[in-house]
Amino acid sequence: MSFRNILMLSGIVFLLASCQPNHVGALFSEVKKNDNYMGVTVPKWMIRTVDKKFITKHAGAEEAMKAIQSIQGLRAVVNMDKTKIDINKIKSIMSKLSNSKRYDEMLKFRADGNDIHVFVREKRERVKQIIFVTELKKEYAILELKTDINVKDLDLGKIVKNVEDEVAKD
Amino acid sequence: MKKIFVLAIAFFAVVSMQAQNDAISKFYHQYESDTSFSVVYVSPKMFKMVSKVAGEEFESEMGDFVKDLRGLKVLSTKKGGAALYKDAMRRIPTSTYDELVKVRDGAQNVRILSKGDEAGNLVDELLILVGEKQDFTLVSFVGRIDLNKLSKLAKKIDIKGAEHLENIGN
């Protein structure tokens, strides 16, 4: 295959990849459309600096560390005044997200004016991305976690048991 | 000819099962975006994930029950309960379910319906409908539901009408 053909193929692949709609990015942009927001991005290297010794005094530190270390990056945005956000636009993006083949809406919960949606992207049994969309009484928040973890590696029973033990101690 | 007849019956059974599930889904989707309703949706994938991460220490009564679930939908409101109950009873083909509990106490109506192998105390679907003058609740469980386990958990489930679940196990 000539260099020209390779170049053309790479161009096509790049074009196809960039054509894929980025619904998560669209959600973040929508919430950031007015000035009342606070955004934060935490890169992977910063998460890696969370030292085990900070949390080893708590039960279940090992499981917690496993979960923390699997986070490859985090970004969050909170808009303090949801009245200035186009909620219908956000709902339409969320509907596209839940209808897309890449994401699954895992959980939906609404009570007392609070609305929580959890979307997950999995690849070969590994959780790659978790998105929390939270509508509170006044605020609107989105949290995106980029992860790389096999859910089988997390012992939920152990975590729940440890939390119960901690609560019982208090 | 016999094969065609068997195939036709199987096809009809699948289509009618789908229609029943669709009736609950349609009813749920009609009201889920209405903010006067409290909504809970847990996807089959979420339950699958929970069953994967559940270790030995998750073997509590609740954990044991949740592990076999494949879907949960809850819809509840404190407005127009009687009309909604009537609407649900009209749209959901209740005749295709086995009736486990039916209570009419003044303005309160409770129906607990199931589908599946009731003789073995394991059912594939459980539907709880509660209608009062103002309040209305619909709970739909899908999965392998052990009625004995569920009846023991009745007190822990904070849903109107759930107390009647205590009587469904053997």
Interface residues (C-beta under 8 A of the other chain):
Chain A: K91 D104 E105 M106 L107 K108 F109 R110 A111 D112 G113 V120 V151 K152 L154 D155 L156 G157 K158 V160 K161
Chain B: E32 S33 T35 F37 S38 V39 V40 Y41 V42 S43 K45 M46 M49 V50 K52 V53 A54 G55 E56 E57 F58 E59 G63
